């Protein structure tokens, strides 16, 4: 697979295939930053074998990924994990209960 190939992530991909994809992306970020595996490992506080494992899509720990993204100045990737908070159905029902059922005109 060519590193510049566009891959569409979908739910049909296996976990292994997704980890391989993430690993290749991490490798390309490292190369773009002009860092060796050893340099990235030292700056991220992980072993070189951890960097190798991540780049090969094996044995990824979130802590290692975050540390490596920090060194690569790519923490903004984690913004994709942001989700909108949903209002609890119980809270909606509770608020609905506080609304008047019928509004009568005022006679002043």
Secondary structure, DSSP 8 states (H G I E B T S, - for coil): --TT------TTS-HHHHHHHHHHHHHHHHHHTT--HHHHHHHHTS-HHHHHHHHTT-S--HHHHHHHHHHTT-GGGGGGG-------HHHHHHHHHHS-S-------
